[in-house]
Amino acid sequence: MNLYPVRAIYMAEMARTRRTLLQSIVSPVISTSLYFVVFGAAIGSRISEIDGVSYGAFIVPGLIMLMLLTQSVSNASFGIFFPKFSGSIYEILSAPISYLEIVVGYVGAAASKSILLGLIILLTSNFFVPLEIAHPIWMLTFLVLTAVTFSLLGFIIGIWADGFDKLQLVPLLVITPLTFLGGSFYSIDMLPPFWQTVTLANPVVYLVSGFRWSFYGISDVSLAASVAMILLFLTASLATIAWIFRTGYRLKP
């Protein structure tokens, strides 16, 4: 792998983040903090703790995961869609750059932004509730794997989309609802048995649960199931991207 083109794409994407700092970093942090204040105040006053963890601390992993999923998809999809929209994708495709290097550059930049946002929100949460991380290595592992996996998904969406409206279709209508219904703000053990079974069909449940386990050692599903689900997402995304570059599906505007 030639690291020079990877670095060029990566630095160009990170430079765009610096130019739009308010939109890229500040806005998601404020939005997530508002979620924390509203849910913590509205529901926290009625639910003191869940599985021995205060409600305010309990929702922190879910809020980080909500931001991580949506921002990873949005950053990566816009990153590859804009060259298609502007026509500069031809310069990238005609340059001596392999498809792998293109993916690593764009996905690496999107994942880096999401990981940075996740860490900032984690630090911000300390101003609201005391936090403890029981398994920091696992926490970072889930953070990085989730950011990379959903950045790959965002890359796929950016190639599939033929307009700006489609870029937000999956994050708004699929990922956000699944995250809200995936145990981000509650334990699925609080649901009736029927709805517990239905909720287990939601793949985001496994991501949120595994990430929460890394904080407090509690989860709604086993750690093995959480790891298997994220690896399944990762494998499926990589296979789809390989097919896109092999067939040339919608690579050009």
C-alpha positions in Angstrom: 0.0 0.0 0.0 1.3 3.4 -1.0 0.8 5.7 2.1 1.3 9.0 0.2 -2.2 9.0 -1.5 -3.8 7.7 1.7 -2.2 10.5 3.6 -3.3 13.1 1.0 -7.0 12.0 1.1 -6.9 11.7 4.9 -5.4 15.2 5.4 -7.8 16.7 2.9 -10.8 15.3 4.8 -9.4 16.4 8.1 -8.7 19.9 6.8 -12.4 20.1 5.8 -13.3 19.2 9.4 -11.1 22.1 10.7 -12.8 24.5 8.2 -16.2 23.5 9.5 -15.3 23.0 13.1 -18.6 24.4 14.4 -20.7 22.0 12.3 -18.4 19.0 12.5 -17.4 19.0 16.2 -19.3 21.6 18.3 -22.8 20.9 17.0 -22.8 17.1 17.6 -21.4 17.6 21.1 -24.0 20.2 22.0 -26.8 18.0 20.6 -25.6 15.0 22.5 -25.3 17.1 25.7 -28.9 18.3 25.2 -30.0 14.7 24.9 -28.2 14.0 28.1 -29.8 16.9 30.0 -33.3 16.3 28.7 -33.4 12.5 29.2 -31.5 12.7 32.4 -33.8 15.3 33.9 -37.1 13.9 32.5 -36.6 10.2 33.0 -33.8 10.3 35.6 -36.1 11.8 38.2 -38.4 8.8 37.8 -35.7 6.1 37.5 -33.0 6.4 40.0 -30.8 3.6 38.8 -30.7 0.6 36.5 -28.8 -2.6 37.5 -27.0 -0.6 40.2 -26.0 2.2 37.9 -27.5 5.7 38.2 -29.7 6.5 35.2 -27.6 9.5 34.2 -24.5 7.3 34.0 -26.4 4.5 32.4 -27.4 6.4 29.3 -23.9 7.8 28.6 -22.7 4.8 26.5 -26.0 4.9 24.6 -25.6 8.6 23.8 -22.0 8.0 22.6 -23.1 5.1 20.4 -26.0 7.2 19.0 -23.5 10.0 18.0 -20.9 7.5 16.8 -23.2 5.6 14.4 -24.8 8.7 12.9 -21.7 10.8 12.6 -19.6 7.9 11.1 -22.2 7.3 8.4 -22.7 11.0 7.7 -19.0 11.9 7.5 -18.0 9.0 5.3 -21.0 9.3 3.0 -20.5 13.1 2.4 -16.7 12.6 2.0 -17.1 10.3 -1.0 -20.3 11.8 -2.4 -19.0 15.3 -2.8 -16.2 14.3 -5.2 -18.9 12.6 -7.3 -21.1 15.6 -7.1 -18.3 18.0 -8.1 -16.7 15.7 -10.7 -13.4 15.5 -8.9 -13.9 11.8 -8.6 -12.4 11.5 -12.1 -9.1 12.8 -10.8 -9.1 10.3 -8.0 -10.0 7.4 -10.3 -7.4 8.3 -12.9 -4.6 8.8 -10.4 -2.2 5.9 -9.6 -4.2 5.1 -6.5 -5.6 1.7 -5.7 -9.2 1.2 -4.5 -7.9 0.0 -1.1 -6.0 3.3 -0.7 -9.1 5.3 -1.5 -11.2 3.4 1.0 -8.5 3.7 3.7 -8.1 7.4 3.2 -11.8 8.3 3.3 -12.9 5.8 5.9 -9.9 6.5 8.1 -10.7 10.2 8.1 -14.4 9.6 8.9 -13.6 7.1 11.6 -11.0 9.5 13.2 -13.6 12.3 13.4 -16.2 10.0 15.0 -13.7 8.6 17.5 -12.6 12.1 18.4 -16.2 13.2 18.9 -16.9 10.1 21.1 -14.0 10.9 23.3 -15.0 14.6 23.6 -18.6 13.5 24.6 -17.1 11.0 27.1 -15.1 13.9 28.7 -18.1 16.2 28.6 -20.3 13.6 30.4 -18.0 13.8 33.4 -19.4 17.3 34.0 -22.8 15.8 34.5 -22.3 12.4 36.2 -19.4 10.5 37.7 -18.2 7.8 35.2 -16.3 4.6 35.6 -14.9 2.5 32.8 -14.5 -1.1 34.0 -12.8 -2.4 30.8 -11.1 0.5 29.1 -9.4 -1.7 26.5 -12.7 -3.1 25.5 -14.3 0.3 25.5 -11.7 1.6 23.0 -12.0 -1.6 20.9 -15.8 -1.1 20.6 -15.3 2.6 19.9 -12.8 2.0 17.1 -14.5 -1.0 15.5 -17.9 0.7 15.5 -16.5 3.9 14.0 -14.7 2.0 11.3 -17.6 -0.3 10.5 -20.2 2.4 10.2 -17.8 4.7 8.3 -17.5 1.8 5.8 -21.4 1.8 5.7 -21.3 5.5 5.1 -18.9 5.1 2.3 -21.3 2.7 0.6 -24.2 5.1 1.1 -22.1 7.9 -0.4 -21.5 5.8 -3.5 -25.1 4.7 -3.7 -26.6 8.2 -3.3 -27.4 10.3 -6.3 -28.5 13.3 -4.4 -27.9 15.1 -1.1 -31.3 14.0 0.2 -30.3 10.4 0.0 -27.3 11.0 2.2 -29.5 11.6 5.2 -32.0 8.9 4.4 -30.3 6.0 6.2 -29.0 8.0 9.2 -32.4 9.6 9.9 -34.9 6.9 9.0 -32.9 3.8 9.9 -29.9 4.2 12.2 -31.4 6.8 14.6 -34.7 4.9 15.2 -32.8 1.6 15.6 -30.5 3.3 18.1 -33.4 4.8 20.1 -35.1 1.4 20.2 -31.9 -0.4 20.9 -31.6 0.1 24.6 -29.7 3.4 24.5 -31.9 4.9 27.2 -33.2 1.8 28.9 -32.4 -1.8 29.6 -34.4 -4.2 27.5 -35.1 -6.2 30.7 -37.5 -3.5 31.5 -39.7 -4.4 28.5 -42.5 -7.1 28.5 -41.2 -10.5 27.4 -42.7 -10.2 23.9 -41.0 -6.9 23.2 -37.7 -8.2 24.6 -37.8 -10.9 21.9 -38.7 -8.4 19.2 -35.9 -6.0 20.4 -33.3 -8.7 20.1 -33.9 -8.6 16.3 -32.5 -5.1 16.3 -28.7 -5.3 15.6 -28.0 -2.0 17.3 -28.9 -3.6 20.6 -25.8 -5.7 20.5 -23.6 -2.7 19.8 -25.0 -0.6 22.6 -25.0 -3.5 25.1 -21.4 -4.4 24.4 -20.3 -0.8 24.7 -22.2 -0.4 28.0 -20.6 -3.6 29.3 -17.2 -2.1 28.8 -18.2 0.8 31.2 -20.1 -1.0 33.9 -19.8 -4.7 33.4 -23.6 -5.0 32.7 -25.3 -5.9 29.4 -28.5 -7.1 27.9 -26.8 -9.7 25.7 -23.5 -11.6 26.0 -20.2 -10.0 25.1 -19.6 -12.7 22.5 -22.9 -11.8 20.7 -21.9 -8.1 20.7 -18.5 -8.8 19.2 -20.0 -11.3 16.6 -22.5 -8.7 15.5 -20.0 -5.9 14.9 -17.7 -8.3 13.1 -20.7 -9.4 10.9 -21.3 -5.7 10.1 -17.7 -5.2 9.3 -17.4 -8.2 7.1 -20.6 -7.3 5.2 -19.4 -3.7 4.6 -16.0 -4.8 3.3 -17.6 -7.4 1.0 -20.0 -4.8 -0.4 -17.2 -2.3 -1.0 -15.2 -5.0 -2.8 -18.2 -5.6 -5.0 -18.7 -1.9 -5.8 -15.1 -1.5 -6.9 -15.1 -4.7 -8.9 -18.3 -3.7 -10.8 -17.8 0.0 -10.8 -21.3 0.5 -9.4 -22.1 4.3 -9.3 -18.5 5.3 -8.9 -19.0 8.1 -11.4 -21.6 10.9 -11.4 
